[in-house]
Amino acid sequence: MPNSPSDAPRRITVRRRGPLLVEGPVEVELEDGTTVSSDRFRVALCTCRRSRRYPWCDTSHRDRARPSDE
């Protein structure tokens, strides 16, 4: 049963100016209600919305400078 007390919690690692690293497998519900999933042992979720593979991080944040107001 999902979310039962015996389930180990998912670990999410927050990186400054980088993606959220989530121990997988994961399902992500997008703003439009669609669901995407990954069965990898760890996934990187984009937080800057620059990824061409959003919600998955493709490291686009490394190539482009952030606006000064962020």
PyMOL Python script that loads the backbone (N, CA, C, O; Angstrom):
from pymol import cmd

cmd.read_pdbstr("""\
ATOM      1  N   MET A   1       0.842  -1.183   0.000  1.00  0.00           N
ATOM      2  CA  MET A   1       0.000   0.000   0.000  1.00  0.00           C
ATOM      3  C   MET A   1       0.885   1.244   0.000  1.00  0.00           C
ATOM      4  O   MET A   1       1.711   1.401   0.900  1.00  0.00           O
ATOM      5  N   PRO A   2       0.737   2.129  -0.983  1.00  0.00           N
ATOM      6  CA  PRO A   2       1.548   3.343  -1.013  1.00  0.00           C
ATOM      7  C   PRO A   2       1.293   4.221   0.207  1.00  0.00           C
ATOM      8  O   PRO A   2       0.186   4.266   0.744  1.00  0.00           O
ATOM      9  N   ASN A   3       2.331   4.905   0.622  1.00  0.00           N
ATOM     10  CA  ASN A   3       2.263   5.842   1.741  1.00  0.00           C
ATOM     11  C   ASN A   3       1.894   5.181   3.064  1.00  0.00           C
ATOM     12  O   ASN A   3       1.364   5.838   3.961  1.00  0.00           O
ATOM     13  N   SER A   4       2.167   3.908   3.186  1.00  0.00           N
ATOM     14  CA  SER A   4       1.927   3.258   4.469  1.00  0.00           C
ATOM     15  C   SER A   4       3.085   3.574   5.399  1.00  0.00           C
ATOM     16  O   SER A   4       4.167   3.931   4.933  1.00  0.00           O
ATOM     17  N   PRO A   5       2.883   3.452   6.704  1.00  0.00           N
ATOM     18  CA  PRO A   5       3.948   3.775   7.646  1.00  0.00           C
ATOM     19  C   PRO A   5       5.224   2.956   7.434  1.00  0.00           C
ATOM     20  O   PRO A   5       6.301   3.385   7.847  1.00  0.00           O
ATOM     21  N   SER A   6       5.121   1.785   6.800  1.00  0.00           N
ATOM     22  CA  SER A   6       6.298   0.953   6.580  1.00  0.00           C
ATOM     23  C   SER A   6       7.127   1.416   5.381  1.00  0.00           C
ATOM     24  O   SER A   6       8.264   0.972   5.222  1.00  0.00           O
ATOM     25  N   ASP A   7       6.581   2.305   4.525  1.00  0.00           N
ATOM     26  CA  ASP A   7       7.338   2.826   3.383  1.00  0.00           C
ATOM     27  C   ASP A   7       8.443   3.755   3.877  1.00  0.00           C
ATOM     28  O   ASP A   7       8.227   4.609   4.737  1.00  0.00           O
ATOM     29  N   ALA A   8       9.630   3.564   3.308  1.00  0.00           N
ATOM     30  CA  ALA A   8      10.729   4.468   3.644  1.00  0.00           C
ATOM     31  C   ALA A   8      10.463   5.815   2.973  1.00  0.00           C
ATOM     32  O   ALA A   8       9.970   5.848   1.846  1.00  0.00           O
ATOM     33  N   PRO A   9      10.779   6.921   3.639  1.00  0.00           N
ATOM     34  CA  PRO A   9      10.554   8.231   3.026  1.00  0.00           C
ATOM     35  C   PRO A   9      11.491   8.443   1.837  1.00  0.00           C
ATOM     36  O   PRO A   9      12.610   7.930   1.821  1.00  0.00           O
ATOM     37  N   ARG A  10      11.033   9.187   0.862  1.00  0.00           N
ATOM     38  CA  ARG A  10      11.865   9.557  -0.286  1.00  0.00           C
ATOM     39  C   ARG A  10      12.828  10.644   0.151  1.00  0.00           C
ATOM     40  O   ARG A  10      12.464  11.541   0.911  1.00  0.00           O
ATOM     41  N   ARG A  11      14.039  10.560  -0.325  1.00  0.00           N
ATOM     42  CA  ARG A  11      15.035  11.586  -0.017  1.00  0.00           C
ATOM     43  C   ARG A  11      15.091  12.561  -1.181  1.00  0.00           C
ATOM     44  O   ARG A  11      15.217  12.153  -2.336  1.00  0.00           O
ATOM     45  N   ILE A  12      14.995  13.853  -0.875  1.00  0.00           N
ATOM     46  CA  ILE A  12      15.108  14.913  -1.866  1.00  0.00           C
ATOM     47  C   ILE A  12      16.282  15.789  -1.459  1.00  0.00           C
ATOM     48  O   ILE A  12      16.339  16.287  -0.335  1.00  0.00           O
ATOM     49  N   THR A  13      17.217  15.972  -2.386  1.00  0.00           N
ATOM     50  CA  THR A  13      18.395  16.782  -2.118  1.00  0.00           C
ATOM     51  C   THR A  13      18.259  18.103  -2.857  1.00  0.00           C
ATOM     52  O   THR A  13      18.097  18.123  -4.078  1.00  0.00           O
ATOM     53  N   VAL A  14      18.325  19.205  -2.123  1.00  0.00           N
ATOM     54  CA  VAL A  14      18.190  20.540  -2.696  1.00  0.00           C
ATOM     55  C   VAL A  14      19.583  21.059  -3.008  1.00  0.00           C
ATOM     56  O   VAL A  14      20.468  21.059  -2.152  1.00  0.00           O
ATOM     57  N   ARG A  15      19.765  21.503  -4.253  1.00  0.00           N
ATOM     58  CA  ARG A  15      21.038  22.072  -4.696  1.00  0.00           C
ATOM     59  C   ARG A  15      20.836  23.545  -5.026  1.00  0.00           C
ATOM     60  O   ARG A  15      19.929  23.902  -5.778  1.00  0.00           O
ATOM     61  N   ARG A  16      21.677  24.386  -4.467  1.00  0.00           N
ATOM     62  CA  ARG A  16      21.591  25.811  -4.786  1.00  0.00           C
ATOM     63  C   ARG A  16      21.919  26.002  -6.256  1.00  0.00           C
ATOM     64  O   ARG A  16      22.938  25.509  -6.739  1.00  0.00           O
ATOM     65  N   ARG A  17      21.052  26.719  -6.970  1.00  0.00           N
ATOM     66  CA  ARG A  17      21.217  26.978  -8.403  1.00  0.00           C
ATOM     67  C   ARG A  17      21.298  25.689  -9.213  1.00  0.00           C
ATOM     68  O   ARG A  17      21.992  25.633 -10.228  1.00  0.00           O
ATOM     69  N   GLY A  18      20.605  24.678  -8.775  1.00  0.00           N
ATOM     70  CA  GLY A  18      20.605  23.414  -9.505  1.00  0.00           C
ATOM     71  C   GLY A  18      19.290  22.701  -9.347  1.00  0.00           C
ATOM     72  O   GLY A  18      18.327  23.264  -8.825  1.00  0.00           O
ATOM     73  N   PRO A  19      19.241  21.450  -9.800  1.00  0.00           N
ATOM     74  CA  PRO A  19      17.999  20.690  -9.749  1.00  0.00           C
ATOM     75  C   PRO A  19      17.728  20.117  -8.365  1.00  0.00           C
ATOM     76  O   PRO A  19      18.602  20.107  -7.498  1.00  0.00           O
ATOM     77  N   LEU A  20      16.513  19.646  -8.178  1.00  0.00           N
ATOM     78  CA  LEU A  20      16.180  18.842  -7.004  1.00  0.00           C
ATOM     79  C   LEU A  20      16.526  17.404  -7.354  1.00  0.00           C
ATOM     80  O   LEU A  20      16.067  16.895  -8.377  1.00  0.00           O
ATOM     81  N   LEU A  21      17.315  16.748  -6.536  1.00  0.00           N
ATOM     82  CA  LEU A  21      17.662  15.341  -6.756  1.00  0.00           C
ATOM     83  C   LEU A  21      16.727  14.499  -5.906  1.00  0.00           C
ATOM     84  O   LEU A  21      16.687  14.649  -4.685  1.00  0.00           O
ATOM     85  N   VAL A  22      15.973  13.612  -6.551  1.00  0.00           N
ATOM     86  CA  VAL A  22      14.959  12.808  -5.875  1.00  0.00           C
ATOM     87  C   VAL A  22      15.298  11.339  -6.069  1.00  0.00           C
ATOM     88  O   VAL A  22      15.534  10.888  -7.190  1.00  0.00           O
ATOM     89  N   GLU A  23      15.319  10.591  -4.960  1.00  0.00           N
ATOM     90  CA  GLU A  23      15.523   9.153  -5.070  1.00  0.00           C
ATOM     91  C   GLU A  23      14.280   8.545  -5.690  1.00  0.00           C
ATOM     92  O   GLU A  23      13.166   8.782  -5.222  1.00  0.00           O
ATOM     93  N   GLY A  24      14.470   7.760  -6.745  1.00  0.00           N
ATOM     94  CA  GLY A  24      13.359   7.212  -7.516  1.00  0.00           C
ATOM     95  C   GLY A  24      12.981   5.822  -7.074  1.00  0.00           C
ATOM     96  O   GLY A  24      13.526   5.295  -6.104  1.00  0.00           O
ATOM     97  N   PRO A  25      12.057   5.238  -7.779  1.00  0.00           N
ATOM     98  CA  PRO A  25      11.327   5.775  -8.920  1.00  0.00           C
ATOM     99  C   PRO A  25      10.332   6.849  -8.489  1.00  0.00           C
ATOM    100  O   PRO A  25       9.925   6.911  -7.329  1.00  0.00           O
ATOM    101  N   VAL A  26       9.950   7.695  -9.451  1.00  0.00           N
ATOM    102  CA  VAL A  26       9.052   8.803  -9.130  1.00  0.00           C
ATOM    103  C   VAL A  26       7.969   8.970 -10.194  1.00  0.00           C
ATOM    104  O   VAL A  26       8.131   8.550 -11.340  1.00  0.00           O
ATOM    105  N   GLU A  27       6.876   9.585  -9.791  1.00  0.00           N
ATOM    106  CA  GLU A  27       5.840  10.086 -10.685  1.00  0.00           C
ATOM    107  C   GLU A  27       5.702  11.567 -10.388  1.00  0.00           C
ATOM    108  O   GLU A  27       5.656  11.975  -9.227  1.00  0.00           O
ATOM    109  N   VAL A  28       5.637  12.373 -11.441  1.00  0.00           N
ATOM    110  CA  VAL A  28       5.517  13.820 -11.287  1.00  0.00           C
ATOM    111  C   VAL A  28       4.237  14.261 -11.985  1.00  0.00           C
ATOM    112  O   VAL A  28       4.035  13.977 -13.165  1.00  0.00           O
ATOM    113  N   GLU A  29       3.379  14.954 -11.253  1.00  0.00           N
ATOM    114  CA  GLU A  29       2.165  15.508 -11.847  1.00  0.00           C
ATOM    115  C   GLU A  29       2.455  16.938 -12.273  1.00  0.00           C
ATOM    116  O   GLU A  29       2.844  17.772 -11.455  1.00  0.00           O
ATOM    117  N   LEU A  30       2.264  17.216 -13.560  1.00  0.00           N
ATOM    118  CA  LEU A  30       2.529  18.533 -14.117  1.00  0.00           C
ATOM    119  C   LEU A  30       1.331  19.459 -13.932  1.00  0.00           C
ATOM    120  O   LEU A  30       0.246  19.018 -13.554  1.00  0.00           O
ATOM    121  N   GLU A  31       1.537  20.738 -14.201  1.00  0.00           N
ATOM    122  CA  GLU A  31       0.496  21.747 -14.012  1.00  0.00           C
ATOM    123  C   GLU A  31      -0.781  21.435 -14.789  1.00  0.00           C
ATOM    124  O   GLU A  31      -1.881  21.745 -14.332  1.00  0.00           O
ATOM    125  N   ASP A  32      -0.634  20.823 -15.963  1.00  0.00           N
ATOM    126  CA  ASP A  32      -1.808  20.528 -16.786  1.00  0.00           C
ATOM    127  C   ASP A  32      -2.499  19.223 -16.399  1.00  0.00           C
ATOM    128  O   ASP A  32      -3.461  18.806 -17.043  1.00  0.00           O
ATOM    129  N   GLY A  33      -1.997  18.585 -15.340  1.00  0.00           N
ATOM    130  CA  GLY A  33      -2.622  17.362 -14.846  1.00  0.00           C
ATOM    131  C   GLY A  33      -2.042  16.076 -15.403  1.00  0.00           C
ATOM    132  O   GLY A  33      -2.379  14.992 -14.928  1.00  0.00           O
ATOM    133  N   THR A  34      -1.168  16.177 -16.409  1.00  0.00           N
ATOM    134  CA  THR A  34      -0.543  14.968 -16.931  1.00  0.00           C
ATOM    135  C   THR A  34       0.501  14.459 -15.946  1.00  0.00           C
ATOM    136  O   THR A  34       1.041  15.218 -15.140  1.00  0.00           O
ATOM    137  N   THR A  35       0.772  13.172 -16.025  1.00  0.00           N
ATOM    138  CA  THR A  35       1.746  12.551 -15.134  1.00  0.00           C
ATOM    139  C   THR A  35       2.879  11.966 -15.958  1.00  0.00           C
ATOM    140  O   THR A  35       2.646  11.284 -16.955  1.00  0.00           O
ATOM    141  N   VAL A  36       4.109  12.237 -15.535  1.00  0.00           N
ATOM    142  CA  VAL A  36       5.288  11.631 -16.148  1.00  0.00           C
ATOM    143  C   VAL A  36       5.977  10.816 -15.076  1.00  0.00           C
ATOM    144  O   VAL A  36       5.898  11.145 -13.892  1.00  0.00           O
ATOM    145  N   SER A  37       6.653   9.752 -15.482  1.00  0.00           N
ATOM    146  CA  SER A  37       7.293   8.898 -14.482  1.00  0.00           C
ATOM    147  C   SER A  37       8.687   8.500 -14.927  1.00  0.00           C
ATOM    148  O   SER A  37       9.023   8.550 -16.110  1.00  0.00           O
ATOM    149  N   SER A  38       9.483   8.107 -13.958  1.00  0.00           N
ATOM    150  CA  SER A  38      10.832   7.607 -14.195  1.00  0.00           C
ATOM    151  C   SER A  38      11.090   6.484 -13.207  1.00  0.00           C
ATOM    152  O   SER A  38      10.753   6.593 -12.028  1.00  0.00           O
ATOM    153  N   ASP A  39      11.687   5.409 -13.689  1.00  0.00           N
ATOM    154  CA  ASP A  39      12.017   4.301 -12.804  1.00  0.00           C
ATOM    155  C   ASP A  39      13.500   4.279 -12.433  1.00  0.00           C
ATOM    156  O   ASP A  39      13.996   3.285 -11.902  1.00  0.00           O
ATOM    157  N   ARG A  40      14.198   5.363 -12.710  1.00  0.00           N
ATOM    158  CA  ARG A  40      15.620   5.461 -12.360  1.00  0.00           C
ATOM    159  C   ARG A  40      15.793   5.537 -10.849  1.00  0.00           C
ATOM    160  O   ARG A  40      14.867   5.910 -10.128  1.00  0.00           O
ATOM    161  N   PHE A  41      16.985   5.183 -10.375  1.00  0.00           N
ATOM    162  CA  PHE A  41      17.235   5.194  -8.929  1.00  0.00           C
ATOM    163  C   PHE A  41      17.345   6.605  -8.373  1.00  0.00           C
ATOM    164  O   PHE A  41      17.151   6.809  -7.174  1.00  0.00           O
ATOM    165  N   ARG A  42      17.653   7.588  -9.224  1.00  0.00           N
ATOM    166  CA  ARG A  42      17.697   8.995  -8.817  1.00  0.00           C
ATOM    167  C   ARG A  42      17.368   9.836 -10.035  1.00  0.00           C
ATOM    168  O   ARG A  42      17.854   9.568 -11.133  1.00  0.00           O
ATOM    169  N   VAL A  43      16.547  10.849  -9.842  1.00  0.00           N
ATOM    170  CA  VAL A  43      16.203  11.755 -10.935  1.00  0.00           C
ATOM    171  C   VAL A  43      16.496  13.185 -10.517  1.00  0.00           C
ATOM    172  O   VAL A  43      16.475  13.526  -9.334  1.00  0.00           O
ATOM    173  N   ALA A  44      16.769  14.007 -11.514  1.00  0.00           N
ATOM    174  CA  ALA A  44      17.015  15.427 -11.281  1.00  0.00           C
ATOM    175  C   ALA A  44      15.836  16.199 -11.850  1.00  0.00           C
ATOM    176  O   ALA A  44      15.574  16.162 -13.053  1.00  0.00           O
ATOM    177  N   LEU A  45      15.123  16.903 -10.965  1.00  0.00           N
ATOM    178  CA  LEU A  45      13.972  17.700 -11.379  1.00  0.00           C
ATOM    179  C   LEU A  45      14.398  19.144 -11.574  1.00  0.00           C
ATOM    180  O   LEU A  45      15.009  19.745 -10.690  1.00  0.00           O
ATOM    181  N   CYS A  46      14.072  19.696 -12.736  1.00  0.00           N
ATOM    182  CA  CYS A  46      14.444  21.064 -13.086  1.00  0.00           C
ATOM    183  C   CYS A  46      13.693  22.059 -12.202  1.00  0.00           C
ATOM    184  O   CYS A  46      12.482  21.940 -12.018  1.00  0.00           O
ATOM    185  N   THR A  47      14.410  23.031 -11.662  1.00  0.00           N
ATOM    186  CA  THR A  47      13.778  24.095 -10.874  1.00  0.00           C
ATOM    187  C   THR A  47      13.858  25.450 -11.563  1.00  0.00           C
ATOM    188  O   THR A  47      13.229  26.409 -11.116  1.00  0.00           O
ATOM    189  N   CYS A  48      14.634  25.541 -12.658  1.00  0.00           N
ATOM    190  CA  CYS A  48      14.792  26.835 -13.344  1.00  0.00           C
ATOM    191  C   CYS A  48      13.907  26.946 -14.581  1.00  0.00           C
ATOM    192  O   CYS A  48      13.785  28.027 -15.156  1.00  0.00           O
ATOM    193  N   ARG A  49      13.293  25.850 -14.994  1.00  0.00           N
ATOM    194  CA  ARG A  49      12.413  25.778 -16.173  1.00  0.00           C
ATOM    195  C   ARG A  49      13.139  26.069 -17.479  1.00  0.00           C
ATOM    196  O   ARG A  49      12.495  26.434 -18.463  1.00  0.00           O
ATOM    197  N   ARG A  50      14.444  25.919 -17.517  1.00  0.00           N
ATOM    198  CA  ARG A  50      15.206  26.118 -18.754  1.00  0.00           C
ATOM    199  C   ARG A  50      15.409  24.814 -19.511  1.00  0.00           C
ATOM    200  O   ARG A  50      15.859  24.831 -20.656  1.00  0.00           O
ATOM    201  N   SER A  51      15.090  23.709 -18.903  1.00  0.00           N
ATOM    202  CA  SER A  51      15.329  22.398 -19.497  1.00  0.00           C
ATOM    203  C   SER A  51      14.437  22.160 -20.711  1.00  0.00           C
ATOM    204  O   SER A  51      13.253  22.498 -20.702  1.00  0.00           O
ATOM    205  N   ARG A  52      15.013  21.581 -21.740  1.00  0.00           N
ATOM    206  CA  ARG A  52      14.217  21.184 -22.898  1.00  0.00           C
ATOM    207  C   ARG A  52      13.463  19.891 -22.622  1.00  0.00           C
ATOM    208  O   ARG A  52      12.587  19.506 -23.397  1.00  0.00           O
ATOM    209  N   ARG A  53      13.793  19.221 -21.529  1.00  0.00           N
ATOM    210  CA  ARG A  53      13.151  17.961 -21.160  1.00  0.00           C
ATOM    211  C   ARG A  53      12.323  18.117 -19.887  1.00  0.00           C
ATOM    212  O   ARG A  53      12.082  17.136 -19.183  1.00  0.00           O
ATOM    213  N   TYR A  54      11.886  19.339 -19.586  1.00  0.00           N
ATOM    214  CA  TYR A  54      11.155  19.635 -18.363  1.00  0.00           C
ATOM    215  C   TYR A  54      10.048  18.610 -18.139  1.00  0.00           C
ATOM    216  O   TYR A  54       9.319  18.317 -19.086  1.00  0.00           O
ATOM    217  N   PRO A  55       9.879  18.048 -16.944  1.00  0.00           N
ATOM    218  CA  PRO A  55      10.404  18.466 -15.653  1.00  0.00           C
ATOM    219  C   PRO A  55      11.781  17.890 -15.321  1.00  0.00           C
ATOM    220  O   PRO A  55      12.328  18.174 -14.255  1.00  0.00           O
ATOM    221  N   TRP A  56      12.345  17.085 -16.221  1.00  0.00           N
ATOM    222  CA  TRP A  56      13.656  16.506 -15.957  1.00  0.00           C
ATOM    223  C   TRP A  56      14.742  17.527 -16.276  1.00  0.00           C
ATOM    224  O   TRP A  56      14.642  18.248 -17.269  1.00  0.00           O
ATOM    225  N   CYS A  57      15.755  17.594 -15.461  1.00  0.00           N
ATOM    226  CA  CYS A  57      16.862  18.534 -15.662  1.00  0.00           C
ATOM    227  C   CYS A  57      17.787  18.009 -16.761  1.00  0.00           C
ATOM    228  O   CYS A  57      18.146  16.831 -16.764  1.00  0.00           O
ATOM    229  N   ASP A  58      18.170  18.885 -17.693  1.00  0.00           N
ATOM    230  CA  ASP A  58      19.153  18.532 -18.721  1.00  0.00           C
ATOM    231  C   ASP A  58      20.415  19.393 -18.592  1.00  0.00           C
ATOM    232  O   ASP A  58      21.199  19.494 -19.535  1.00  0.00           O
ATOM    233  N   THR A  59      20.603  19.995 -17.450  1.00  0.00           N
ATOM    234  CA  THR A  59      21.737  20.869 -17.088  1.00  0.00           C
ATOM    235  C   THR A  59      21.787  22.170 -17.895  1.00  0.00           C
ATOM    236  O   THR A  59      22.843  22.796 -17.983  1.00  0.00           O
ATOM    237  N   SER A  60      20.676  22.578 -18.477  1.00  0.00           N
ATOM    238  CA  SER A  60      20.634  23.857 -19.203  1.00  0.00           C
ATOM    239  C   SER A  60      20.958  25.026 -18.294  1.00  0.00           C
ATOM    240  O   SER A  60      21.431  26.059 -18.768  1.00  0.00           O
ATOM    241  N   HIS A  61      20.715  24.886 -16.995  1.00  0.00           N
ATOM    242  CA  HIS A  61      20.995  25.973 -16.057  1.00  0.00           C
ATOM    243  C   HIS A  61      22.478  26.324 -16.017  1.00  0.00           C
ATOM    244  O   HIS A  61      22.836  27.431 -15.614  1.00  0.00           O
ATOM    245  N   ARG A  62      23.339  25.411 -16.422  1.00  0.00           N
ATOM    246  CA  ARG A  62      24.778  25.678 -16.409  1.00  0.00           C
ATOM    247  C   ARG A  62      25.203  26.605 -17.543  1.00  0.00           C
ATOM    248  O   ARG A  62      26.146  27.382 -17.394  1.00  0.00           O
ATOM    249  N   ASP A  63      24.505  26.522 -18.675  1.00  0.00           N
ATOM    250  CA  ASP A  63      24.908  27.257 -19.865  1.00  0.00           C
ATOM    251  C   ASP A  63      24.410  28.687 -19.919  1.00  0.00           C
ATOM    252  O   ASP A  63      24.975  29.511 -20.639  1.00  0.00           O
ATOM    253  N   ARG A  64      23.381  28.991 -19.184  1.00  0.00           N
ATOM    254  CA  ARG A  64      22.759  30.313 -19.290  1.00  0.00           C
ATOM    255  C   ARG A  64      22.825  31.045 -17.964  1.00  0.00           C
ATOM    256  O   ARG A  64      22.581  30.465 -16.906  1.00  0.00           O
ATOM    257  N   ALA A  65      23.152  32.308 -18.030  1.00  0.00           N
ATOM    258  CA  ALA A  65      23.195  33.125 -16.817  1.00  0.00           C
ATOM    259  C   ALA A  65      21.782  33.447 -16.369  1.00  0.00           C
ATOM    260  O   ALA A  65      20.890  33.647 -17.194  1.00  0.00           O
ATOM    261  N   ARG A  66      21.582  33.496 -15.072  1.00  0.00           N
ATOM    262  CA  ARG A  66      20.283  33.881 -14.531  1.00  0.00           C
ATOM    263  C   ARG A  66      20.141  35.389 -14.585  1.00  0.00           C
ATOM    264  O   ARG A  66      21.131  36.112 -14.475  1.00  0.00           O
ATOM    265  N   PRO A  67      18.909  35.873 -14.754  1.00  0.00           N
ATOM    266  CA  PRO A  67      18.707  37.324 -14.670  1.00  0.00           C
ATOM    267  C   PRO A  67      19.144  37.838 -13.304  1.00  0.00           C
ATOM    268  O   PRO A  67      19.061  37.113 -12.313  1.00  0.00           O
ATOM    269  N   SER A  68      19.604  39.066 -13.245  1.00  0.00           N
ATOM    270  CA  SER A  68      20.149  39.619 -12.001  1.00  0.00           C
ATOM    271  C   SER A  68      19.117  39.741 -10.886  1.00  0.00           C
ATOM    272  O   SER A  68      19.490  39.836  -9.716  1.00  0.00           O
ATOM    273  N   ASP A  69      17.818  39.741 -11.224  1.00  0.00           N
ATOM    274  CA  ASP A  69      16.801  39.901 -10.180  1.00  0.00           C
ATOM    275  C   ASP A  69      16.439  38.575  -9.508  1.00  0.00           C
ATOM    276  O   ASP A  69      15.601  38.569  -8.606  1.00  0.00           O
ATOM    277  N   GLU A  70      17.042  37.448  -9.917  1.00  0.00           N
ATOM    278  CA  GLU A  70      16.723  36.170  -9.274  1.00  0.00           C
ATOM    279  C   GLU A  70      17.654  35.856  -8.146  1.00  0.00           C
ATOM    280  O   GLU A  70      17.516  34.814  -7.504  1.00  0.00           O
TER     281      GLU A  70
END
""", "prot")
cmd.dss("prot")
cmd.show_as("cartoon", "prot")
cmd.util.cbc("prot")
cmd.orient("prot")
